[in-house]
Amino acid sequence: MTYRVCFVCTGNICRSPMAESVFRARVAEAGLEGLVEVDSAGTDGWHEGDGADPRTVAVLEEHGYDSAHTARRFEPSWFRRLDLIVALDVGHLKSLRGLAPTEADAAKVRLLRSYDPAAGGDLDVPDPYYGGREGFEECLDMVEAASDGLLDAVREHVEGGVA
């Protein structure tokens, strides 16, 4: 059975497509492509149909990641088909849990940096949209650091444990 993960930020053009791309690469490196499906969306629909922010695309491509992406809005009906919804900051976490139809669905929503033991108490991935390129590089660093722990958790679930 396929394990489905969806990354969510605000507009689905910066953080969540970056996390989707990085995590999809981690899944491929681990040989789990047929077992894990990776996706992303935004809590708002301002950029629906747009590609990722050009700064996101540039940073991803410079680090060897795929940058193909089309922004879309997260729909509450998706809770039924998703196994894990990964929020990029506490605001997204609260918003998504508020949309969840059941307590079990709300429990599917986790913060990305909660999978990074070095994150400490700061679990938000800051929105780089209004800043310069350095914010996108910082975002990638945080996403990569958390993706290893997330992969371990997903692998454990896929192999019979719980993420």
Secondary structure, DSSP 8 states (H G I E B T S, - for coil): --EEEEEEESSSSSHHHHHHHHHHHHHHHTT-TTTEEEEEEESS-TTTT----HHHHHHHHHTT--------B--GGGGGT-SEEEESSHHHHHHHHHH-SSHHHHTTEEEGGGG-GGGTT-------TTS-HHHHHHHHHHHHHHHHHHHHHHHHHHTTS--
